[in-house]
Amino acid sequence: MPVEWLRRLDKAPETPGAFSRAGGGPPAAELHLWPHRSLANRGFVLFFALSAGLVAVPLLAVLGTPALWGLLPFVVIVFAAIWYALRRSTRDGRILEELRIWSDAMELVRREPGGGIREWQANPYWVRLRLHGADGPVEDYLVLEGSGRDVELGAFLTPQERRALHDDLRRMLARLR
């Protein structure tokens, strides 16, 4: 699952304000989310090598004929399109969402593939978690509401992963409150 808890609060803090951002303390919980990557660089190379081999077999029949020159541009166009699509998918998969939770602050930082950064902050006491069922834009759409803004969390996760994340975050916020 493309969810990693770097730090997790398993029980309520014993001293009030133990995980205060204002006091310069570390976050009580830190979570990183990223899209699932099904094709690593090694798989990319292997896919292209196998595809080139499979395409080359039928082309052997027309080797040395003018028909090869008629087919070759289409083969090159297909491989260029596949190359572009897979590289674009890899680039788009470089999204990283970092959620940090203190007793007095909650921060979500989303790092976009193009280098852009979007940030959201709120007081965890007032943050509401909403898991929209079938009525939302997608199944089990997870939203954090606070500071006058609604932000989506883990849009690239599966519905089951979003439900599990919702339950974890709900318990975590209850412990901090």
N, C-alpha and C positions, 0 to 999 in steps of 0.2 A: 504494500500500500504506500502511495507517495505522500505519507504523512509521517513526520518524525518529531517526537517530543524531545527537545533538547534538555528541558527542565520541566518537571511536573510536580504539582502540589498534591500529595496523597492524603493529607489531612489538614484540618484547619490550623493556622499558625497559633503557637502558644502565647506569643506576646503581640498585642495590638500594634499595628504599624511595622511589623517585622519585615515586610516586603514592600516598603514605601519607595516610590520613585523619587519623591521629593527629598527623601533622606539619602538618596544616592545608592540605595541597596539594589541587589540583583533582582531580576523579575522572579516572581513566584512560579511562573510557568512560561515556557517559550516553545513555540510550535512553528515548524517549517512545513509548507505545503508546496508541491510542484506537480505538474502533469506527468502521467505515466509515460515512460519512454519504452516502446516495445522493440525498437530497432536501434541498437547501439552502432557505433562506427564500424566495428568488426562485422556485424550483420549486414550493414550497408554494402561493404566491399564484397562480402560473400554473395549477397543478392545480385549485385551487378555482374560478378564473374559467372554465376550460374545462368543468369539471363542471357548474357552474351554467348555463352556456350550453346544454350538451347536455340537461340536465334541463328547461330552460325551453321547448325546442322542442315536446315532446309536450304540455306544459301549455297551450300556446297554443290547442290544439283545445278545451279545456274552459274557456277564459277567459270569465268572465261567467256561468257556470252554477254551480249548487250543487255540482256534482261537484268543482270546484276546491277548495272548502272541505273536502271529504272527503279529497282527496289531499294537500293542503298540510301537514297535521300529520306525515304519513309522510315527506314530502320534508325537512321541517325536522329530524325525528328522525335520518334518514340522514346529513344534513350535519353535525349535531351529533356523531354517533358518529364520523364520519370525522375531523372536527376534533380531537376528543379523542384518538383513536388516533394520529394523526400527531404531535400535540404531545407525547403521552406517549412516543412513540418518540424524538422529538428530545431530550426531557429525559433519557431513559434512556441516550442516546448520549453524554452528557457525562462518561463515565468516562475517566479519564486514569491510566495507570500509568507511573511514572517509576522507571527502574532506573539506579542509579549504582554504578559499580564502581571501587574503589580497590585498591591492592595488599594492604591489610590489612582491608578491609571491603567489604561488598556490601549495598546498601540498596534495598528496593522500597517505594515509596509508591503506594498506590492511592487516588485521589480519587473518591468516589462521587457520583452525581448529586444526592443530597440534602444534600451538603456534608460528609458523614462522611469520615474519613481512616483508612486502615488501613496499618500499617507493619510491615516485616519486615527484620531485619538478621542478617547472618551473616558469617563469615570466608570469603572466596572460595576459600581453599585447601581448605576442607572442604565446600564446596557441591557437590552432585551435581545434574546436569541429567538429567531423565528424560523421555523422550518415549514415552508409552504409545501403542501401536498400537491395533488394534481391540479389545484387552482392556480399555481404559480406558473411562471414562464417555462420552467422545466420541472421535472419530477424531483421533489424534495430539495427545493431551492433554499439554501441556508443564508440567512441575512442577519447581520448585527445592526441593531438600531441604537443610536446614541449620539449625543452632541448635535442633534438636529439633522443627522444624515443617516441614511441606510446604506450599508455596504455589503456586497456579496462576498462570501467566503468560500473558497474551494469550488469555483464554478466548473472546473475541469475534473472534479472527482465524480465517481459513480454515485448513484442515489444511496446505495448501501454505505459507502464511505462517508457521505454527508450525514446520514442518520447517526452513524457511530460517532462522528466528530461532534454533532449536536449534543448527544448524550454526555460525552466527555466534557465538553465546555460548560454544559449546564451544571454538572457536578462540581467542576472547578470553581465556577463563579459562586455557587452556593457555599463552598468552603471558605471563600474569601469574605463573603458577606457575614 
